[in-house]
Amino acid sequence: MGELDHFLRSQLGSFEPEIRSSVEYCLDVSGKRIRPALVFFSGWRAAEPIAPALVKAAAVVEMVHLATLVHDDIMDGADLRRNRPTVARRYGADVAVLLGDALLAHAVHVAAQFPSAEICRIVSDATRKVCAGEIAQTLRRGDPAITLADYRRIIGLKTAELFRLSCQLGSRLAGFDDGFVEASSAFGQRLGSAYQMYDDLADFFGEEKRIGKTLGTDLSGGKVTLPTLVLLNKLPANERDELLEEIRGRRAPPLERRRALMSAHGVFAEVAGSVRAELEAGVALLAPWAHLEPTPLLVQLLGLLQDQVNNLSGGEIA
């Protein structure tokens, strides 16, 4: 991570002087860096130093991720990210849109510096899918007809795709065989889906100070996520109609009441169970490669995410 920080800082000089300070601000709020960790872990060879190619790939993934966060916060009207003002809050939405674009462009520029065109191709392909997922979700805001299949499709694109790419880049650049590259990529997809389900749960059950970002924006913004889908299926008809009106934007959602109803109807436990199922599927995907050095590191990340889910409810998981 130290080498990643150094590489990212070294890229500031590639940006025009007028925007360097704002790009630097984006880098300073980059958070947990789960995706770069996936690049490093999936390409881990303990007896060797970290390859410069892995550092560069991790930087590419992180810049794409940062760009999506900048754009997400604009669309969600969020004020906080990593316990600091969002880029949109600090510089305005117009500047934030273009900053996100600049980060995406530079990520592809760095990807193009690899000797093989394959890296740039798979990075640009994954970036397009992430954007498609965000567009699909935006077009379905306020639409109560979203199904579980729709939801899984959206999170598979907007979140899980970048997790998948991170594992694919790490294992491919480290020279592992095609079987492990495919398995680690599928693992990343599962972990990414689990992470988005956790994030959607945190929007209702998290604490802003601990999570570090504006919460309660999903329902108020017309996003139908897994907790809302589960609640819709559990409410009696009259209460279900009220929630549908909130999704359509015809009445403001009473978030505390929604959270209380979710607790009363076991929504937390059901969504947490879906997260756990994704994590267990991820473990199974890596089982044939238990002898490889990356596997225990990747599996460890699953445990960390499960801990995050547990912490949302004080460990109350059915």
Secondary structure, DSSP 4 states (H G I P E B T S, - for coil): -HHHHHHHHHTGGGS-GGGHHHHHHHHHT-TT-HHHHHHHHHT--TTSPPPHHHHHHHHHHHHHHHHHHHHHHHHHT--EETTEE-HHHHH-HHHHHHHHHHHHHHHHHHHTTSSSHHHHHHHHHHHHHHHHHHHHHHHTTT-TT--HHHHHHHHIIIIIHHHHHHHHHHHHHTT--HHHHHHHHHHHHHHHHHHHHHHHHHHHH--HHHH-B--SHHHHTT---HHHHHHHHHS-HHHHHHHHHHHTTSS---HHHHHHHHHHTTHHHHHHHHHHHHHHHHHHHHGGGTTSTHHHHHHHHHHHHHHHHHHHTTT---
